[in-house]
Amino acid sequence: MSAFPPPTKALTAAVKITVVVLVPLVVAVLVLGGRAVVPATMALLSVTFSPYCSSRQTIALSAALVLVGGLATAVNGNPVAVVAVVVASCLLAGLSSRLSAGVFGVAPVVAAVLGMDPPRNPTLTVMAVMAAVSLYVLVVVRLLKVHLDRDPVPFDVAIRHAVVMAVACGSATAVALYYDLPKGYWLVMTLAIVLRPYAVDSLAKNRQRIVGTIAGAVVAAAMSPLPRPMQVVFAAICMTLMFAYATLGDYVLQVTFMTPMVVFLISTGAVDDTLSIDGLRVLYTVGACVAGGLVSMALVRGPDARSVS
């Protein structure tokens, strides 16, 4: 099997997904300007749980996601309150694993990004954008009849997962805010993604995330001299490839192409700025994954077969 399998069979679907994803972002920018991109992107994350849920469950989780986004925006600038919102979102995400493992892991991501990044919109605007885009995701998922099988976890495992996420992500948020780390929400984001209900899954996710991020960072560094328009085009290509490998279930290559996509979308286009963001991405990812691995081994215990296998 090739170490870099071309996603030929998934490319058509990936292009369609990319177009579907870009539609609400373009509309949000046309209506409210560039500042609407962040809340619209946060709401697009509802696509991670919608395929696992019924319409009623999706509406409930989307409403919770909008509430998390609104609260995080409202308390931005208050470190204690931001940590509290992140911790609460982690507890909610962990308990939601009763529905399917890690199904609502995007909640701490939204809390961290909107709570720690400088606010660009009033709270009500953020909530309105997120509600509209979440509804768009629900409609698209239902029209396309996308459905994924659930992987529910026992109540005791869900409780343990909730506590692990709350401790790890809450601590990371506090450290990032105390030291005023640039883009410190990446620490919380990585932890929220790699911390799974079962230790063995968390450790595997950690390794894959590190490998994919480093590989993607090398790609971004190599492409950093490109003119800004070409960087944007390359970011769009990376987005398509990211969705293609996500469709194929190849998490390493998914992260490999996600990394330069994020770096080029955030960067100003200057080589120094691109390399600086690239380095931060690697540093935070490796740090969060190592911390996540230690937390997984220390706290995620139990007699369940998947953890002790």
ChimeraX attribute file (.defattr): number of C-alpha atoms within 10 A of each C-alpha:
attribute: neighborCount
match mode: 1-to-1
recipient: residues
	/A:1	4
	/A:2	5
	/A:3	6
	/A:4	7
	/A:5	10
	/A:6	12
	/A:7	18
	/A:8	9
	/A:9	11
	/A:10	17
	/A:11	18
	/A:12	13
	/A:13	13
	/A:14	21
	/A:15	18
	/A:16	13
	/A:17	15
	/A:18	19
	/A:19	11
	/A:20	14
	/A:21	18
	/A:22	15
	/A:23	12
	/A:24	22
	/A:25	21
	/A:26	15
	/A:27	15
	/A:28	22
	/A:29	14
	/A:30	11
	/A:31	10
	/A:32	13
	/A:33	12
	/A:34	13
	/A:35	14
	/A:36	22
	/A:37	19
	/A:38	22
	/A:39	28
	/A:40	25
	/A:41	20
	/A:42	24
	/A:43	28
	/A:44	21
	/A:45	22
	/A:46	27
	/A:47	19
	/A:48	14
	/A:49	22
	/A:50	27
	/A:51	21
	/A:52	19
	/A:53	19
	/A:54	14
	/A:55	15
	/A:56	9
	/A:57	14
	/A:58	21
	/A:59	18
	/A:60	13
	/A:61	23
	/A:62	27
	/A:63	17
	/A:64	16
	/A:65	27
	/A:66	26
	/A:67	18
	/A:68	25
	/A:69	29
	/A:70	24
	/A:71	21
	/A:72	29
	/A:73	29
	/A:74	19
	/A:75	20
	/A:76	21
	/A:77	16
	/A:78	13
	/A:79	17
	/A:80	13
	/A:81	16
	/A:82	26
	/A:83	26
	/A:84	18
	/A:85	23
	/A:86	31
	/A:87	25
	/A:88	20
	/A:89	29
	/A:90	30
	/A:91	24
	/A:92	22
	/A:93	26
	/A:94	32
	/A:95	27
	/A:96	23
	/A:97	26
	/A:98	20
	/A:99	19
	/A:100	21
	/A:101	23
	/A:102	26
	/A:103	26
	/A:104	28
	/A:105	28
	/A:106	24
	/A:107	31
	/A:108	33
	/A:109	28
	/A:110	29
	/A:111	32
	/A:112	33
	/A:113	25
	/A:114	27
	/A:115	29
	/A:116	27
	/A:117	17
	/A:118	11
	/A:119	19
	/A:120	16
	/A:121	15
	/A:122	11
	/A:123	17
	/A:124	13
	/A:125	15
	/A:126	27
	/A:127	24
	/A:128	15
	/A:129	23
	/A:130	29
	/A:131	21
	/A:132	15
	/A:133	27
	/A:134	29
	/A:135	19
	/A:136	20
	/A:137	25
	/A:138	21
	/A:139	14
	/A:140	15
	/A:141	16
	/A:142	15
	/A:143	9
	/A:144	8
	/A:145	10
	/A:146	11
	/A:147	13
	/A:148	11
	/A:149	9
	/A:150	15
	/A:151	13
	/A:152	17
	/A:153	20
	/A:154	15
	/A:155	14
	/A:156	12
	/A:157	23
	/A:158	27
	/A:159	19
	/A:160	20
	/A:161	30
	/A:162	25
	/A:163	19
	/A:164	25
	/A:165	33
	/A:166	25
	/A:167	16
	/A:168	22
	/A:169	30
	/A:170	24
	/A:171	16
	/A:172	24
	/A:173	28
	/A:174	19
	/A:175	15
	/A:176	20
	/A:177	20
	/A:178	10
	/A:179	9
	/A:180	11
	/A:181	15
	/A:182	13
	/A:183	15
	/A:184	23
	/A:185	26
	/A:186	23
	/A:187	27
	/A:188	28
	/A:189	25
	/A:190	21
	/A:191	30
	/A:192	28
	/A:193	20
	/A:194	25
	/A:195	29
	/A:196	29
	/A:197	30
	/A:198	24
	/A:199	25
	/A:200	18
	/A:201	15
	/A:202	24
	/A:203	21
	/A:204	13
	/A:205	20
	/A:206	25
	/A:207	17
	/A:208	20
	/A:209	24
	/A:210	22
	/A:211	18
	/A:212	20
	/A:213	27
	/A:214	21
	/A:215	19
	/A:216	27
	/A:217	25
	/A:218	18
	/A:219	16
	/A:220	26
	/A:221	19
	/A:222	11
	/A:223	17
	/A:224	24
	/A:225	15
	/A:226	14
	/A:227	12
	/A:228	16
	/A:229	10
	/A:230	15
	/A:231	22
	/A:232	16
	/A:233	13
	/A:234	19
	/A:235	22
	/A:236	18
	/A:237	15
	/A:238	22
	/A:239	23
	/A:240	26
	/A:241	26
	/A:242	27
	/A:243	25
	/A:244	26
	/A:245	24
	/A:246	18
	/A:247	17
	/A:248	14
	/A:249	11
	/A:250	15
	/A:251	17
	/A:252	22
	/A:253	27
	/A:254	26
	/A:255	26
	/A:256	27
	/A:257	26
	/A:258	22
	/A:259	27
	/A:260	29
	/A:261	25
	/A:262	17
	/A:263	27
	/A:264	26
	/A:265	15
	/A:266	12
	/A:267	19
	/A:268	12
	/A:269	21
	/A:270	15
	/A:271	16
	/A:272	14
	/A:273	16
	/A:274	23
	/A:275	20
	/A:276	14
	/A:277	21
	/A:278	26
	/A:279	17
	/A:280	19
	/A:281	24
	/A:282	21
	/A:283	16
	/A:284	20
	/A:285	23
	/A:286	21
	/A:287	16
	/A:288	25
	/A:289	25
	/A:290	17
	/A:291	16
	/A:292	28
	/A:293	22
	/A:294	14
	/A:295	19
	/A:296	25
	/A:297	15
	/A:298	11
	/A:299	14
	/A:300	21
	/A:301	16
	/A:302	14
	/A:303	9
	/A:304	11
	/A:305	8
	/A:306	12
	/A:307	16
	/A:308	11
	/A:309	7
